[in-house]
Amino acid sequence: MEWNKYDNVSAASKWLKRKIELVEEKEHLLFNQHRNVLLSHHSEPIKQIYRGGIFHAELGYGNIGGEKNKTRPVIVISQNRLNNGNTVVIAPLSTKFKRKKNGLPLYSNHYLLTKKKYPDLDKDSVVKFEDIRSIDVVRLRDIMCNVDKQDMGRMKRNLLFM
């Protein structure tokens, strides 16, 4: 689909409404977290998030040009000790990618996750390390699955390519 200024502005206005709802959700989560601290005298993270988790995430609409948007699978790549705060570092997944003749992704900054190995994915997908970003944890929706340690270790190579 080709980028269109008017479609983009329309999508951005719809996204603004959804963003307001997410801000209200965040306020509710923070209120509950504060209440739990008062009751139990210790702090818990807003959400339990671990490196290698694949979540559906709301990345927005009306983004500019090739920025990844919509609700899509993402993998958490930030270290676990950093995932207790308000933000996490993610890389989006995509089912649209070019392959070499051997079936592997064409680009060195993509890492293939197959539906055979990770059946909770809709299709074979690539982690798109060129689109790494930090997002608030409130944008993370349901967890789909967890990537195993072997694949996480291999992904470091693709990440370092960046």
C-alpha positions in Angstrom: 0.0 0.0 0.0 1.4 3.4 -1.0 1.7 6.1 1.6 -0.9 8.8 1.3 -0.9 12.1 3.3 -4.7 12.2 3.9 -5.0 8.5 4.9 -2.0 9.1 7.2 -3.6 12.1 8.9 -6.9 10.3 9.3 -5.2 7.3 10.9 -3.2 9.5 13.2 -6.4 11.1 14.5 -7.9 7.7 15.2 -4.6 6.7 17.0 -4.8 9.8 19.2 -8.1 8.7 20.5 -6.6 5.2 21.3 -3.5 6.8 22.9 -5.8 8.7 25.3 -7.3 5.3 26.3 -3.9 3.9 26.8 -2.9 6.8 29.0 -6.0 6.1 31.1 -5.1 2.4 31.3 -1.6 3.4 32.4 -3.0 5.6 35.1 -5.1 2.7 36.4 -2.1 0.3 36.4 0.0 2.8 38.3 -2.7 3.4 40.8 -3.0 -0.4 41.4 0.8 -0.7 41.7 0.9 2.1 44.3 -2.0 0.6 46.2 -0.2 -2.8 46.3 3.0 -1.1 47.6 1.0 0.4 50.4 -0.6 -2.9 51.3 2.4 -5.2 50.9 5.3 -2.8 51.5 7.2 -3.9 48.4 7.0 -2.9 44.7 6.0 -5.2 41.9 6.5 -4.3 38.2 3.4 -3.0 36.3 3.6 -6.1 34.1 5.7 -9.2 34.2 7.8 -8.9 31.0 10.8 -11.1 30.1 13.4 -10.9 27.4 12.4 -13.1 24.5 8.7 -12.8 25.1 6.7 -12.2 21.9 3.7 -10.0 22.6 1.0 -8.3 20.5 1.8 -4.6 20.8 0.0 -1.5 19.8 2.5 0.5 17.8 0.1 3.1 16.6 -1.4 4.3 13.3 -0.6 7.2 11.1 3.1 6.7 11.5 5.2 8.4 8.9 6.6 6.5 5.9 8.0 3.1 6.7 7.7 3.3 10.5 6.1 0.1 11.8 2.5 0.6 13.0 -0.7 -1.2 13.9 -1.1 -4.0 16.4 1.6 -6.5 15.6 3.8 -9.1 17.2 7.0 -7.8 18.8 9.8 -9.4 20.7 11.2 -7.9 23.9 15.0 -7.6 23.5 15.8 -5.5 26.6 17.5 -7.3 29.5 15.2 -8.6 32.2 16.7 -6.2 34.8 15.5 -3.3 32.7 12.0 -4.7 32.1 10.7 -3.8 35.6 10.2 -0.2 34.7 7.7 1.7 32.5 9.4 0.9 29.1 10.9 -2.0 27.2 13.0 -2.3 24.1 11.3 -4.2 21.3 11.8 -5.3 17.7 8.7 -5.8 15.6 8.0 -9.0 13.7 6.8 -9.1 10.1 5.5 -11.8 7.9 6.5 -9.8 4.8 10.2 -10.3 4.0 12.4 -11.4 1.1 14.0 -14.8 1.2 17.2 -16.2 -0.2 17.0 -19.4 -2.4 17.6 -21.5 0.8 14.5 -20.0 2.5 16.4 -17.8 5.0 15.9 -14.0 5.2 17.7 -12.0 2.5 18.9 -9.3 4.9 21.4 -9.9 7.7 19.4 -7.7 10.1 16.4 -10.1 10.0 16.1 -13.2 12.0 13.6 -16.0 11.0 11.2 -17.5 13.5 9.2 -20.3 11.9 5.6 -21.2 12.6 6.7 -24.8 12.9 8.9 -24.0 15.9 6.7 -21.3 17.3 3.1 -22.4 16.5 1.5 -19.3 18.2 2.8 -17.2 15.3 0.4 -16.7 12.5 3.0 -17.4 9.8 6.8 -17.6 9.5 8.0 -14.2 10.6 11.2 -12.2 10.8 12.4 -10.1 13.6 13.2 -6.7 12.0 16.2 -5.4 14.0 16.3 -2.2 11.9 13.0 -1.1 13.6 14.1 -1.4 17.2 12.3 1.0 19.5 11.4 1.7 23.1 7.7 1.5 24.0 5.7 1.9 27.2 4.6 -1.4 28.8 1.0 -0.4 28.5 1.3 -0.9 24.7 2.0 -4.6 25.2 -1.1 -6.8 25.0 -1.2 -10.5 25.3 1.9 -12.7 25.3 2.0 -15.1 22.4 5.0 -17.2 23.2 8.6 -17.1 24.4 11.6 -17.5 22.1 14.1 -20.2 23.4 17.6 -19.3 24.6 19.2 -20.8 21.5 17.4 -18.5 19.1 17.9 -15.5 21.5 21.7 -16.2 21.4 21.6 -16.4 17.6 19.7 -13.2 17.3 22.6 -11.3 18.9 24.5 -11.7 15.7 21.7 -10.0 13.7 21.4 -7.3 16.3 25.2 -6.6 16.2 24.9 -6.2 12.4 23.0 -3.0 13.1 
